[in-house]
Amino acid sequence: MATRNPLQRAAAGTAAVGLAVALAACTSSEGATDDGEGETAAPVTLANSQWLDAARGDALWDSVAAYEETGRGTVERVEIPNSEIETRLTTELGSGAGPDVMFVQDTVFLNFVDAGFLAPLDSAVEGAELNATNEGGVIDGERLGVAWQRAPFGFMYNAAILEEAGVEVPTSVDELIAAVETIEANTDAIGFGDQTPLAGHGIWTQGIDTWTYGAGGAWATEDGELTIDSPENVAGFEAIKQMQDAGIFASDDFDTMRMMFAQGQVAMMSDHAGGALISSLEGVVDPADIGVAPNPMPNPGYHEQLYVVVNQNSENLDAALDFVSWLVSEEGQLSVRGASGADPLATDVPISDEYAAQYPWAEGFLEIGQTTTGRLIPGHEMQTSQIMQTMLENLQLVLSSDVTSEEALATVQAEAEALG
């Protein structure tokens, strides 16, 4: 059912209040439908931080609310800010309450699996043509999550600024540094929008993967043997140090630089398709000037993976599973594709010709998403966040002291092994 979006610019502050009401309404009869036997069927409550996305939140919501058009049931919108979603849902689910269906990142998904919060989805996805983005949703042979979106990070650039400066899209760190210097000497734009790791921003617990994966590194083998101190990962750390020493990193945070890119003030930065869409919808940049290329490294980088999961303790479990069944059907996937843009989805539903023409960058992000690697460390998935926080702290020592990349990564290796 259609509801207001509280993130209409100045109204963002009402989200927290609205959340408490929404969570309390998880068992309410508002918007309920007759189940055909004279009883009132409660709506399926859908919790997602993306409903608050100013650029596409309403469109994403409408894409899942299309479920109501089937006549099988209704849905209710539960909005939770991204910074609060794990804590709030953990509290709700831990007390046996919470929304029926949730849309969460891979690390949150695994925490919910470990806590026993999630219902099996095998029956709900039977017959669906799921692609490789769903592989991580199977735990010990049981499907507990299906892919919502994959967000591959690529190298986004403003082609008009690069043309003005007379530079090509860089394919190596040396070329990136030279391009930034040329852009800043010949235009009014900031050359590179990635924030310095020394700022300690959480994005760098993920961003490290751009350069270490890009150098051919990995944090562990497929069977879980840790390889944190490998020569390839050392090369990735050295690439970051080279950029830091060259002074090309930005001082402002990711969100600020993303909005500056949208205003035509930043030439290049690491981002996913959501950033390109924001620039296309809300900025002054012509979508035709937005390009995406592989990161300026020899190998692909990383992606974020989001999953759809169902509350094991839902009092509306059958309806929740029916919603998931619709979501992974051809009808549901086509509905989501129209709002999701260039994100790889649970099935290989293509971008429409109209969308590709309107947003020429879309196909590039889809292509990049076929080769990027997830953030979770094989065999150490539950410890990934802790290991990567230690990784960032040791990277900062490399950038600000005499600690070498080899020494830093050996320290992280030892601490990760001690976790067991």
Stockholm file with secondary structure:
# STOCKHOLM 1.0

chainA/1-420         MATRNPLQRAAAGTAAVGLAVALAACTSSEGATDDGEGETAAPVTLANSQWLDAARGDALWDSVAAYEETGRGTVERVEIPNSEIETRLTTELGSGAGPDVMFVQDTVFLNFVDAGFLAPLDSAVEGAELNATNEGGVIDGERLGVAWQRAPFGFMYNAAILEEAGVEVPTSVDELIAAVETIEANTDAIGFGDQTPLAGHGIWTQGIDTWTYGAGGAWATEDGELTIDSPENVAGFEAIKQMQDAGIFASDDFDTMRMMFAQGQVAMMSDHAGGALISSLEGVVDPADIGVAPNPMPNPGYHEQLYVVVNQNSENLDAALDFVSWLVSEEGQLSVRGASGADPLATDVPISDEYAAQYPWAEGFLEIGQTTTGRLIPGHEMQTSQIMQTMLENLQLVLSSDVTSEEALATVQAEAEALG
#=GR chainA/1-420 SS CCCCCSCSGGGGGGHHHHHHHHHHGGGCCTTCEECSSSSEECCEEEEEGGGGCTTTHHHHHHHHHGGGGGTSCCEEEEECCTTTHHHHHHHHHHTTCCCSEEEEEHHHHHHHHHHTCBCCCTTTTTTCCCCGGGGGGEETTEECCEEEEEEECEEEEEHHHHHHHTCCCCCSHHHHHHHHHHHHHHSSSEEECCBCGGGCCTTHHHHHHHHHHHTTCCSBCTTCCBCTTCHHHHHHHHHHHHHHHHTCSBSSCHHHHHHHHHTTCEEEEEECHHHHHHHHHHSSSCGGGEEEECCSSSSCCEEEEEEEEEBTTCTTHHHHHHHHHHHTSHHHHHHHHHHHTTSCCSSCCCCCHHHHHHCTTHHHHHHHTTTCEESSCTTCGGGHHHHHHHHHHHHHHHHHSSCCHHHHHHHHHHHHHHTC
#=GC SS_cons         CCCCCSCSGGGGGGHHHHHHHHHHGGGCCTTCEECSSSSEECCEEEEEGGGGCTTTHHHHHHHHHGGGGGTSCCEEEEECCTTTHHHHHHHHHHTTCCCSEEEEEHHHHHHHHHHTCBCCCTTTTTTCCCCGGGGGGEETTEECCEEEEEEECEEEEEHHHHHHHTCCCCCSHHHHHHHHHHHHHHSSSEEECCBCGGGCCTTHHHHHHHHHHHTTCCSBCTTCCBCTTCHHHHHHHHHHHHHHHHTCSBSSCHHHHHHHHHTTCEEEEEECHHHHHHHHHHSSSCGGGEEEECCSSSSCCEEEEEEEEEBTTCTTHHHHHHHHHHHTSHHHHHHHHHHHTTSCCSSCCCCCHHHHHHCTTHHHHHHHTTTCEESSCTTCGGGHHHHHHHHHHHHHHHHHSSCCHHHHHHHHHHHHHHTC
//
